[in-house]
Amino acid sequence: MVRSELVKRSPWRILEKTTQGGLGKGNLGAIAARQGVGKTACMVHLATDQLLEGRQVIHVSFSANTSHIVDWYEDIFSEVARLEGLENAMEVHDEIIRHRIIMNFNQQGVPLPKVLGSVRSMIRDGHFAADLIIVDGYDFAAVGRQELQEVRSFAAELGLEIWFSVSLGHEEPQYRPDGVPQLLDGVIEELSILILLRAEERHVRLQLVKDHGVPAVGSLHLELDPKTLLIAREG
């Protein structure tokens, strides 16, 4: 399969059709789940999809070790290429990794405004015209609405889409009546899209909880394959 056809067939096109055209520049989105359900894999698949579209991605990680992030990118690209029969896979691989940067921070030592400053420097001084920012592993228990307002202003200023992964802990979280996890109660107004990953018996379901202020559709026609940890069409 040629790269352009792979992009058209990507499961993320379903998300764009189901929501109000996807996240959009200047907006913040979040993928939330309990620990170990597949948030990072989901985010990396999203980033890989955007890289295949020719967009540039900065992956901001708050993990103590970023080597597993690189491994996720390698594994997910290899699996996508294998499953879809991507032609000239290694050439495509070598091209897209030039359009990806991974940055690592310690949340306790680096406040969010300073993180944004480093990302701004990478974009402007490093001449890396990013389209998408992935923020992985940030502790939302320590996030206030003002911080996310700053991030949203930053996204609007630079014309970026920013996606966060949100850990809901190991135990079953508490939810508001509208499905929003209570952890995000104070910041949900700053998020344009919220997707929950829910572990079921044979797969992980993607549930759309918030969609740009319009009623969300609930369960998306997407699921996380438990073997490959890739987003797949509903079978």
Secondary structure, 3 states (H helix, E strand, C coil): CCHHHHHHHCCHHHHHHHCCCCCCCCCEEEEEECCCCCHHHHHHHHHHHHHHCCCCEEEEECCCCCHHHHHHHHHHHHHHHHHHCCCCHHHHHHHHHHHEEEEECCCCCCCHHHHHHHHHHHHHCCCCCCCEEEEECCCHHHCCHHHHHHHHHHHHHHCCEEEEEEECCCCCCCECCCCCEHHHCCCHHHCCEEEEEEECCCCEEEEEEEECCECCCEEEEEEECCCCCCEEECC
